[in-house]
Amino acid sequence: MLIPFSMKNCFQLLCNRKVPAAGFKNKVKSGLIFQSVSSDIYQNLAVEDWIHDHVNLEGKPVLFLWRNSPSVVIGRHQNPWQECNLNLMREEGVKLARRRSGGGTVYHDMGNINLTFFTTKKKYDRMQNLKLVVSALNAVQPQLDIQATKRCDLLLDGQFKISGTASKIGRTTAYHHCTLLCSTDRTSLSSLLKSPYQGIRSNATASIPSIVKNLLEKDPTLTCEVLINAIAAEYAAYHQIDNHINLINPADETLFPGINNKAKELQTWEWIYGKTPKFSINTSFNVLYEQSHLEIKIFIDIKDGRIEICNIEAPDHWLPQEICDKLNSSFIGSKFCPNEITMLTNILHRTCPEDDELHNRWNILCEKIKGIM
């Protein structure tokens, strides 16, 4: 049953909060099921942060159900250049987000269901949560062959991944969240989660590629709505609570004081890109010059998302050493992103001799550099 969540409901819940505020005043005897009315990845991730930071979960577990418009979500310790096709994402308007939990990179759209299980640290049990999901799916379609793996993935028919897991464990609270592929655009998933960038060296957590399949491909009756209701019912039965799905607006400051600041922080360049573990790029490409190919070498060190060391090597007769040195020194300290490089190169253009051929080569070089960002 879907119930719009508001301050007038009897679910004005989760008292005994860690930080007093306007919302959630009445006591709750057991647990709660929330579903977001938003499809914004940053708002929904902010709900996770807010509940984790502000709610006393002792004896009051929470299940949070949410779906997003097309987004790629990387783990806390991952490198987006290594994990996804950033250029294609920019072209198609797909958002990039970095969550606060570990784990690998996932693609979200409205055909993917996200489940977040909140408990105290003592009650944290990923495998139990996955067993609950499997039970819910089997209740809807008993013929489904779904198994949880040691890595806490869910496999369909022993080979197709339909769910991946990540978690965050705090001092007293914890959450485990997982995906559930219902009717996701698998073409977009495949193309966006494939990095085209060469020569990256990084100690960041790397994702493990898997063969995936949608549940709707197995059984056309397994829609997102059917699965959400089944999981909510199974969760309610297991925790002996009312089977009520409480609809929440993640932007509602009366329910979640301070949540919009959390959402804004998750959208910043400093969080999404700046939190990338230090990495380097060592690559090269060829340019055609007088019917022969010349090799251009590029070495870049990136720390906190900014260029720390830059060494571009080009044959002196193609691009003078003075120009290469100017590029190298100008890029240091700048953000490792196409917009910043475009701005810097435009400024540097004005300081160069009025030489159309030289400018053309400069542009070729800069476009190649932007191609690895």
C-alpha positions in Angstrom: 0.0 0.0 0.0 1.4 3.4 -1.0 0.9 6.2 1.5 2.1 9.8 0.9 4.4 10.7 3.7 3.8 14.0 5.4 4.0 15.6 8.8 0.3 14.9 9.2 0.7 11.2 8.9 0.9 9.0 11.9 4.4 8.1 10.6 6.1 11.2 11.9 8.7 8.8 13.0 12.0 7.8 14.0 12.3 9.7 17.2 15.4 9.4 19.4 17.3 11.0 16.5 20.9 11.7 17.0 20.4 15.3 16.0 17.1 17.0 17.1 15.2 18.7 14.3 11.7 19.5 13.2 10.7 16.2 11.5 10.0 12.7 12.8 8.6 13.5 16.2 6.5 10.5 17.2 7.8 7.1 18.3 7.9 4.1 16.0 7.6 0.7 17.5 9.5 -1.3 14.9 10.5 -0.4 11.3 9.6 1.6 8.2 9.5 1.3 4.5 10.2 4.4 2.4 9.9 5.0 -1.3 11.2 8.1 -3.0 9.0 10.2 -5.3 12.2 11.7 -6.9 14.2 10.2 -9.7 17.2 12.5 -9.0 20.3 10.5 -8.1 21.8 13.2 -5.9 18.6 13.7 -3.9 18.2 10.0 -3.3 21.8 9.5 -2.3 21.3 12.4 0.1 18.4 10.5 1.8 20.8 7.7 2.5 23.3 10.1 4.1 20.6 11.8 6.1 19.1 8.6 7.6 22.6 7.2 8.3 23.7 10.5 10.0 20.5 11.4 11.9 18.3 8.5 12.7 18.5 6.2 15.7 17.9 2.8 14.2 17.9 0.8 17.4 14.9 -1.6 17.0 13.7 0.4 14.0 15.2 -0.8 10.7 14.4 1.1 7.6 14.0 -0.1 4.0 14.4 2.7 1.4 13.2 2.0 -2.2 14.3 4.4 -5.0 14.8 4.7 -8.7 16.8 7.2 -10.8 16.8 8.7 -14.2 19.9 7.6 -16.3 22.9 7.9 -14.1 26.3 6.2 -13.5 27.2 5.8 -9.9 30.8 5.0 -8.9 32.0 3.7 -5.5 33.6 5.9 -2.9 37.2 4.8 -3.8 36.8 4.6 -7.6 38.2 6.4 -10.6 35.5 7.6 -13.1 38.0 7.8 -16.0 38.8 4.2 -15.4 35.2 3.1 -14.9 33.0 4.7 -17.5 32.8 6.6 -20.8 32.6 10.2 -19.6 32.5 11.7 -23.1 29.5 9.6 -24.1 27.8 10.4 -20.8 28.2 14.1 -21.5 26.8 13.7 -25.0 23.8 11.8 -23.7 23.2 13.9 -20.6 23.8 11.0 -18.2 24.6 12.1 -14.7 27.7 10.9 -12.8 27.6 10.5 -9.0 30.0 9.2 -6.4 28.3 7.5 -3.5 29.7 7.2 0.0 29.8 3.4 0.1 32.5 1.3 -1.5 32.0 -1.3 -4.2 31.9 -1.0 -8.0 30.3 1.1 -10.7 26.6 0.7 -11.6 24.2 2.1 -14.2 20.9 3.4 -13.0 17.7 4.1 -14.9 14.0 3.8 -14.2 14.2 0.1 -15.0 16.6 -0.5 -12.1 15.3 -0.7 -8.5 17.6 0.4 -5.7 17.1 -1.0 -2.2 18.8 0.4 0.9 18.6 -1.6 4.2 19.4 0.5 7.2 20.1 -1.1 10.6 22.3 -0.7 13.6 25.9 -1.8 13.1 25.1 -4.9 15.3 22.2 -5.9 13.1 24.0 -5.4 9.8 23.6 -8.6 7.7 23.9 -8.3 3.9 23.2 -12.0 3.2 20.0 -11.9 5.2 18.8 -8.9 3.2 19.6 -10.7 -0.1 17.7 -13.8 1.2 14.7 -11.6 1.8 14.9 -10.2 -1.8 15.2 -13.8 -3.2 12.2 -14.8 -1.1 10.2 -11.9 -2.4 11.0 -12.7 -6.0 10.2 -16.4 -5.5 6.9 -15.4 -3.9 5.9 -13.6 -7.2 7.4 -16.2 -9.5 8.4 -19.6 -7.8 10.1 -20.8 -11.0 12.9 -18.2 -10.8 16.3 -19.6 -10.1 18.1 -16.9 -8.1 21.0 -17.4 -5.9 23.2 -15.1 -3.7 26.9 -15.4 -4.2 29.7 -15.1 -1.7 30.3 -11.6 -3.1 26.7 -10.7 -2.3 25.6 -10.5 -5.9 22.4 -12.1 -7.1 22.6 -14.4 -10.0 19.7 -15.5 -12.3 20.0 -19.0 -13.7 23.5 -19.4 -12.3 25.1 -16.9 -14.7 23.3 -13.6 -15.1 23.9 -10.9 -12.6 20.7 -9.1 -11.6 22.0 -7.4 -8.4 25.2 -5.9 -7.0 25.9 -4.9 -3.5 27.7 -2.1 -1.6 27.6 -0.9 2.0 28.7 1.7 4.5 29.4 0.8 8.1 29.5 3.7 10.6 30.2 3.8 14.3 26.8 2.8 15.4 24.7 2.5 12.2 25.1 0.8 8.8 23.4 0.4 5.5 23.6 -2.1 2.7 22.3 -1.1 -0.7 21.8 -3.2 -3.8 20.5 -2.9 -7.3 17.8 -5.0 -8.9 17.7 -5.1 -12.7 14.1 -5.2 -13.9 13.9 -3.5 -17.3 17.2 -1.5 -17.5 18.4 -0.4 -20.9 21.2 -2.9 -21.3 22.6 -1.2 -24.4 23.2 2.0 -22.4 24.6 0.0 -19.5 27.1 -1.8 -21.7 28.3 1.3 -23.6 28.5 3.7 -20.6 30.3 1.3 -18.3 33.1 0.8 -20.7 36.0 3.2 -20.4 37.7 4.2 -23.7 40.7 5.8 -22.0 44.1 4.1 -22.4 47.2 4.2 -20.3 45.6 4.7 -16.9 47.5 3.6 -13.9 45.6 3.7 -10.6 45.2 1.9 -7.3 41.5 2.8 -7.2 39.0 0.1 -6.6 38.2 -1.5 -10.0 34.8 -2.9 -11.0 34.5 -6.5 -12.0 32.6 -6.9 -15.3 29.6 -9.3 -15.3 27.0 -10.7 -17.7 23.7 -9.1 -16.8 20.1 -9.8 -17.6 16.7 -8.1 -16.8 14.1 -9.9 -14.8 11.5 -8.7 -17.2 13.3 -10.6 -20.0 12.8 -13.8 -17.9 9.1 -13.0 -17.2 7.2 -10.0 -18.6 5.0 -9.8 -15.6 8.0 -8.9 -13.4 7.6 -5.1 -13.6 9.3 -2.7 -11.3 6.0 -2.0 -9.5 5.3 -5.7 -9.0 8.8 -6.3 -7.6 8.7 -3.2 -5.3 5.4 -4.3 -3.8 6.7 -7.9 -3.3 9.9 -6.8 -1.6 8.0 -4.4 0.6 5.6 -7.1 1.6 8.4 -9.6 2.4 10.3 -7.0 4.4 7.2 -6.1 6.4 6.4 -9.8 7.1 10.0 -10.5 8.2 10.2 -7.4 10.6 6.5 -7.9 11.7 5.5 -4.3 10.7 2.6 -2.9 8.7 3.0 -3.4 4.9 2.9 0.4 4.2 5.2 2.0 1.6 5.6 5.6 2.8 6.2 8.0 -0.1 8.8 10.7 0.7 10.1 13.7 -1.1 13.9 13.9 -0.7 13.8 17.7 -1.1 11.4 18.2 1.8 13.4 20.1 4.5 10.5 19.8 7.0 11.0 16.1 7.0 14.8 16.0 6.5 16.3 19.3 7.8 19.5 20.1 6.0 19.1 17.5 3.3 19.4 19.9 0.3 22.9 20.8 1.4 23.8 17.2 1.3 22.4 16.8 -2.2 24.3 19.9 -3.3 27.6 18.5 -1.9 27.1 15.3 -3.8 26.9 17.3 -7.1 30.1 19.2 -6.7 33.1 18.7 -8.9 35.3 18.4 -5.7 33.3 15.4 -4.5 32.6 13.6 -7.9 36.0 14.0 -9.4 38.2 15.5 -6.7 37.8 12.5 -4.4 39.4 10.2 -7.1 42.5 8.4 -5.7 45.7 9.6 -7.3 46.4 8.2 -10.7 48.5 8.7 -13.8 48.0 8.5 -17.6 50.8 7.4 -19.9 49.7 7.3 -23.5 50.6 8.3 -27.0 49.0 8.9 -30.4 50.1 9.5 -33.9 49.7 12.6 -36.1 50.1 12.7 -39.9 52.8 15.0 -41.0 54.2 15.2 -44.6 53.0 11.7 -45.4 54.5 10.2 -42.3 53.2 9.5 -38.8 54.7 11.3 -35.8 54.3 10.0 -32.2 53.1 12.4 -29.5 53.7 11.1 -26.0 51.7 12.3 -23.0 52.3 11.6 -19.3 50.1 13.2 -16.7 49.9 12.7 -12.9 46.5 13.6 -11.4 45.9 14.2 -7.6 42.6 15.3 -6.1 41.3 15.6 -9.7 43.9 18.2 -10.6 47.0 17.9 -12.8 50.1 17.6 -10.7 52.6 16.7 -13.3 52.3 17.2 -17.1 54.8 16.1 -19.7 53.9 16.4 -23.4 56.5 15.3 -25.8 56.2 16.2 -29.5 58.8 16.3 -32.3 60.4 19.7 -32.3 59.8 20.2 -36.0 56.1 19.6 -35.6 55.6 21.6 -32.4 58.4 23.7 -31.0 59.7 22.7 -27.5 58.9 26.1 -26.2 55.2 25.6 -27.0 55.2 22.2 -25.4 56.8 23.6 -22.3 54.2 26.4 -22.1 51.4 23.8 -22.3 53.0 21.6 -19.7 53.5 24.4 -17.2 50.0 26.0 -17.8 48.1 22.7 -17.2 49.7 22.1 -13.8 47.2 22.8 -11.0 44.2 22.8 -13.4 41.2 20.5 -13.1 41.5 17.4 -15.2 38.4 18.1 -17.3 37.7 19.2 -20.9 36.2 22.6 -20.1 39.2 23.8 -18.1 41.7 22.6 -20.8 39.6 24.4 -23.4 39.7 27.6 -21.4 43.5 27.4 -20.8 44.3 26.6 -24.4 42.2 29.5 -25.6 44.1 31.8 -23.3 47.5 30.4 -24.4 46.5 30.8 -28.1 46.6 34.5 -27.7 50.2 34.4 -26.5 51.4 32.4 -29.4 52.8 33.7 -32.7 50.2 34.4 -35.4 50.9 31.1 -37.3 47.9 29.3 -38.7 49.8 26.0 -39.1 51.2 26.2 -35.6 47.7 26.9 -34.2 46.2 24.0 -36.1 48.8 21.6 -34.6 48.2 23.1 -31.2 44.4 22.5 -31.6 45.0 18.9 -32.7 47.2 18.3 -29.6 44.6 19.9 -27.2 41.7 17.9 -28.7 43.7 14.7 -28.2 44.3 15.6 -24.6 40.7 16.4 -24.0 39.9 13.0 -25.5 41.4 11.3 -22.5 39.4 13.3 -20.0 
